Structures are given as structure tokens and as C-alpha cells.
Amino acid sequence: MSIDLMTAPAARTHTHAHTRTHAPVPPSLTLPRPRRAPVAAPTSGTVHWIGTGLSTGRSGLELLCAHAERVVVWDRTALRGEDRLAALGLDSYDEIEVRALTDGALEAEVGRGDIVVSMLPPAEHPWLLRLALESGAHFACPTPLVGASAQLDTLLGRAAAAGLVVLTEAGLEPGIDHMMARLLVARARLAVGDSAESVDFTSYCGGIPAVPNAFRHRFSWAPYDVLAALGSPTRHISEGGEFTAMRPWEVTRPHRLAGEDFEVYPNHDSVPFVARYGVPADWRMRTFIRGTLRRAGWREAWEPVFRVVRTGDKRQMLELARELAVRHPATEADRDRVLLSVTLDARTADGRRWYGSYRMDLTGEETESAMARAVSLPIAYGVTRLLTGSLLPGVNRAAETVEEAARWLTFLDFNGLRSTFTDVLPDAAPRSAQEAAAGPGPR
């Protein structure tokens, strides 16, 4: 599918707000391509999709069936894999084969030039990456690679030396959020330049019940992972300085989005993404937060959970996780909702301001949950980029340039993952001191 990345509204000099679906990036925002590294090793056309959990969606597998010569889906048992494909409405696709993950089966099947896609939890990625490299295969996963840093560096170095691609952070969050952030930074630079007196950036993502329950959440992922994340310190920028929240839920705050009330809190370490998103050195960051979005009332409903997380006792947390999985599961009858909101508000010393935001709001359907669509389609598109030789050897994170971010978001828009873009252009003349002192833009 050819995508025109070079269409955009003409430049405007007056202040106004407008909303539209994702706008392709104009030529003036594109960055020069770096000198091309060695070409990646050719692909065989075979894709091994490992795992059929709740992040595996019809959209992603259908895309692979249209582009790969062969798609092999692996599950604990072949029957379980076949049942999952039937539930997705994919059981009649001749391009898909189902295999059982029995001892040695995957090792025997993966060949040179194949692509191994790990849809398993992040802790499982390293051994699958190692298996891929030993077989001369490429590797992809929607989430970050985790594990001992030195071991991962060694594996990634081996991949680059062998001409093998390692695609990571190519799902929803991380993935689509990175793309939106890069485009917002690029557009803000075009509007206000590389010097800004005050900049606020937030990126919030959440998978929530489409119909709220009293607990304000249903578990589609392992509850223990959620509890462990709540018990882990987070780092972000607030009021112009770095701030560490030892218990993230304690800094939960209200967040209004498109007329609805939610609650948000920071997750993981936001600070390294300032550089990764290409934020100019002369932008004074007042706020930089990547975090989680929950339904309004979440913090109050979860207070009994927080009491256990505060103890740090792993045994108690495991017991609670088992209890929560039973009491609040995401069932086939439930519909989920995925919300992603990324905003950037940049103000200059002379009173000029640019505000921009991306918002994605999806609701699950009977044959595909919102989360499955939002995770599986981006990673599958990344694999199609790999199949066409568009990715370089070594580690690739989804859309690491402005041009690639525009390409990915445009494709996703055309294929059912629509995002809405809103911006407020800078004033033609400096604003008054009173206006310049006003708070940040809409949240």
C-alpha cells in the first residue's frame, strides 16, 4: 500500500483550534536519513507468532497473512491455538499453521531468515531472542526487552553483526505513544523553534472496562504484574524538576479527557524519553510524564489493594493476585476500551504558544478486543516493514524518526486504529503578560 506522507494543511499565522484524524507530517518536519547501515539479511517469508493471549488480535494476523508466505502460530497446545484462531474468526485461513510449544519443537522449526514474533510476557523475550539469533532468524516483540543489561547488549550486538533485525517497543504503549510523541515534538519545533520557556508533556494510556464496574478495572493481564508495577518507584519531571514517586498511586490526580473524568498516575522512568523524543536542549521542561490512565474512582476502589502493596511482601501480593484474577477477570462477555492521550504544550519567552494532542479511543468487539487490535496491528505492521527490507540490522524501536512515525500512524489510521489530532497554532503577535501567565492548555 503506498502512503503519501507529504500532504498537510498550509501554514497558518492566526490562533485557532481544529481537530482531525491523524495528519501526515509535512516535508518541513522530515529529518534527513542517516547514512544507511549494512542491509539486513533477507527474510524467508515465514513468520512464527509465539503466543495467542489477549494481545493477539485478528487485525495483526490478517495483515501478516496478506504479506507473509507462511504464518505459524505457536501455543501451549495445538488445540488451544486452534480454538483461539476460531474465536478470532481466522480458522479458515490457509496461510496459518498451528503448532504446539512442546520441548524442542520451536528450535527445530525456526530457520534462517524466518521472523520470530514474541507475544509472550516480557520476561520470556530473552530466550526467544537467543533462539532466533542461533537460528539466523529475525526477532520482534511489542514490548521492551528486559533482562540483564550486559547480556542483552551482547545479544543485540550479535544481531547487528549477523545482519539480523530486532524490532521492539512496537505495540500500543510502548509503540504508538512513541510515534505520537515524536510528531508532537517535531510540530512544536516547527511552530515555536528550539527554545521554549515552559513545556508540558504528558502521555497517558490505559486499558479499562468499556462499562465501568465497582472495582474500576478488569484483568486481561496477570494481576501480579500490575501489583508489582504499583510497588515500583517511578521517575518523572514535575514543576520543572525530577521527581521520584516511591508509590505511584499516591500521586494519582484527576484527568479530564473529551468530557469524561479519569485518574492518572506516572509509571516507570519517564526521564530518558526526553532525549529519545528529540526534545531540544533549550526547551525548559516543566512537566514530562508517561503514565497510566484509569477510570474515575479507581484510587478509592483500590485502597485495599494498596494496603497489601505497601507491605512489599511478595507472598501476600501473589495471594492477592490470585484472588483478583478470580474476582475481576475480563471475560468473553466483557468489552474493553483502550484510551491513549499524548499532549504537548510549548510556550516561549515572548508569549507564543503551541499546543497539540493526539487521542486514540477504541472499544472492543465480539471477535477482537480493543487491546488486541491496538497491540497486534502495530507489531504486525512492523513485521511487514521487516519483510520488505525497510528495517536496519540490530535493534529497531517502532518509528524512531519523524518520517517513520508519520508512516506508521498513517497506516494505522487507514487500517482501523484511528487517532484524533488537535492543535492550537501560535499567535501572530506576542500575547499579553496576563495571557502568557495563564496555565497550561486543555487537559
C-alpha positions, 0 to 999 in steps of 0.5 A: 500500500503506498502512503503519501506522507507529504500532504498537510494543511498550509501554514497558518499565522492566526490562533485557532483550534481544529481537530482531525484524524491523524495528519501526515507530517509535512516535508518541513518536519522530515529529518534527513536519513542517516547514512544507511547501515549494512542491509539486513539479511533477507527474510524467508517469508515465514513468520512464527507468532509465539503466543495467542493471549489477549494481545493477539488480535485478528487485525495483526494476523490478517495483515501478516497473512496478506504479506507473509508466505507462511504464518505459524502460530505457536501455543501451549497446545495445538488445540488451544491455538486452534480454538483461539484462531476460531474465536478470532474468526481466522480458522479458515485461513490457509496461510496459518499453521498451528503448532504446539510449544512442546520441548524442542519443537520451536528450535527445530522449526525456526530457520534462517531468515524466518521472523520470530514474533514474541507475544509472550510476557516480557520476561520470556523475550530473552530466550526467544531472542537467543533462539532466533539469533542461533537460528539466523532468524529475525526477532520482534516483540511489542514490548521492551526487552528486559533482562540483564543489561550486559547480556542483552547488549551482547545479544543485540550486538550479535544481531547487528553483526549477523545482519539480523533485525530486532524490532521492539517497543512496537505495540500500543504503549510502548509503540504508538505513544512513541510515534505520537510523541515524536510528531508532537515534538517535531510540530512544536519545533516547527511552530515555536523553534528550539527554545521554549520557556515552559513545556508540558508533556504528558502521555497517558494510556490505559486499558479499562472496562468499556462499562465501568464496574465497582472495582474500576478495572478488569484483568486481561493481564496477570494481576501480579504484574500490575501489583508489582508495577504499583510497588515500583518507584517511578521517575518523572519531571514535575514543576520543572524538576525530577521527581521520584514517586516511591508509590505511584498511586499516591500521586494519582490526580484527576484527568479530564479527557473529551468530557469524561473524568479519569485518574492518572498516575506516572509509571516507570522512568519517564526521564530518558524519553526526553532525549529519545523524543528529540526534545531540544536542549533549550526547551525548559521542561516543566512537566514530562510524564508517561503514565497510566490512565484509569477510570474515575474512582479507581484510587478509592476502589483500590485502597485495599489493594494498596494496603497489601502493596505497601507491605512489599511482601511478595507472598501476600501480593501473589495471594492477592493476585490470585484472588483478583484474577478470580474476582475481576477477570475480563471475560468473553462477555466483557468489552474493553476500551483502550484510551491513549492521550499524548499532549504537548504544550510549548510556550516561549519567552515572548508569549507564543504558544503551541499546543497539540494532542493526539487521542486514540479511543477504541472499544472492543468487539465480539471477535477482537478486543480493543487491546488486541487490535491496538497491540497486534496491528502495530507489531504486525505492521512492523513485521511487514516493514521487516519483510520488505527490507525497510528495517536496519540490522540490530535493534529497531524501536517502532518509528524512531524518526519523524518520517517513520512515525508519520508512516506508521500512524498513517497506516494505522489510521487507514487500517482501523486504529484511528487517532484524533489530532488537535492543535492550537497554532501560535499567535501572530503577535506576542500575547499579553503578560496576563495571557502568557501567565495563564496555565497550561492548555486543555487537559 
